[in-house]
């Protein structure tokens, strides 16, 4: 019976993805424009319980090695899936910036802040080409399923490098080139090798790479001390 239920759950997920496929391929993430109705639809998708099975947030957080008091920028925060985890990890002395180009996502995160009393989270509306982060202000800058939407990646990386404190880290989790039934359109994905090359050109040093995510690469870069 358990296997039958699992099978039904998997079939449901595939059907949902198929029904969303045309929009999903064109317009998946927080760096793309949505009207409010579509934002609500995507929030449900981002927050669906089944995501935990392949996003593995607990393992991601464990490997980020966040310590209390740190400052973290969650860029392309979307529904705040990781934002709220960062809030708990940095504690009351730390700060989390939830950043997105769409106000509707920030409005949703603000509801979570009020509901769960997450006083160490700030919200910031940004443009697609500039995170507007102060120099040497962040211990960690984090992207999950958002980096491939950045078009002017070289200048953007340069701004992120300046925004990190000495020894600060840039974390990018994104869909690779593996064929899967969901995720961004194949032609819109950024190969991991290209990401690493572009980051190195802006002074970042590859620091760690993790392989436990079934559909995404997980790369950590470090700014020189």
C-alpha positions, -999 to +999 in steps of 0.1 A: +000+000+000+029+024+008+044+018-026+010+024-042+006+057-024+042+068-033+034+060-069+002+080-068+022+109-053+049+108-079+022+106-107+005+137-092+038+156-092+044+147-128+009+157-138+013+190-121+045+197-138+031+187-172+002+210-167+025+238-159+051+230-185+046+258-210+046+285-183+073+267-163+097+266-193+092+303-199+086+318-166+097+298-136+115+318-110+118+350-089+138+368-116+109+367-140+078+388-138+045+374-126+012+389-119-002+384-084-022+354-093+007+337-109+029+345-079+004+328-057+006+297-079+044+297-079+045+301-041+024+269-038+048+252-061+079+264-042+064+254-008+050+221-018+059+193+008+074+171-019+102+196-026+119+186+006+126+152-009+149+166-036+159+200-022+171+185+010+171+217+030+184+202+062+215+188+044+220+221+026+219+240+058+243+216+075+269+221+048+266+259+048+280+259+083+262+291+093+271+305+127+250+328+150+255+365+143+263+362+106+247+384+078+232+366+049+217+378+016+191+355+001+188+368-035+159+356-055+143+346-022+109+338-038+086+324-011+114+325+016+119+288+015+155+292+027+151+327+042+133+314+073+159+287+078+187+313+077+168+334+102+169+306+127+205+298+120+219+333+125+199+339+156+188+372+171+222+388+166+224+379+129+207+395+099+190+380+068+182+400+038+154+385+016+158+401-018+137+397-049+127+418-080+090+411-074+073+428-046+046+401-043+072+376-031+085+400-005+049+406+006+045+369+011+077+367+031+066+396+052+035+377+062+058+348+074+079+373+093+049+387+112+033+352+117+065+336+130+080+367+146+112+365+126+126+399+136+160+394+121+148+394+085+148+425+063+132+428+029+147+445-001+132+450-036+160+449-062+165+452-100+177+423-122+212+437-126+221+451-092+217+435-057+224+469-041+244+454-013+268+476+008+305+469+004+318+442+028+284+437+044+277+400+040+291+368+053+272+347+028+253+354-004+229+327-014+211+318-047+188+288-050+173+282-085+177+318-094+213+324-107+206+312-142+181+341-146+209+367-141+218+379-176+248+402-169+266+377-147+301+392-149+292+427-136+268+410-111+295+388-098+318+418-094+292+435-072+287+403-051+324+401-046+325+436-032+295+429-010+311+400+007+333+404+038+368+390+037+365+352+036+328+355+028+311+329+006+289+329-024+266+298-026+248+289-059+224+260-061+209+256-095+196+231-121+222+215-142+219+200-176+204+167-165+171+160-182+143+160-156+105+165-158+106+199-142+128+229-137+137+257-161+138+252-198+169+232-208+183+260-230+180+285-201+201+265-177+237+274-169+263+246-170+282+243-138+316+245-156+306+279-171+294+291-136+328+282-121+347+299-149+327+331-147+331+333-109+368+327-111+372+356-136+358+379-109+382+367-082+361+340-065+378+308-055+359+275-056+358+264-020+334+234-019+311+214-040+284+190-028+268+162-048+238+150-027+212+170-046+197+148-074+187+176-098+210+205-090+246+215-085+256+230-052+288+251-055+304+273-028+328+301-037+350+321-013+363+356-013+400+359-005+407+367+031 
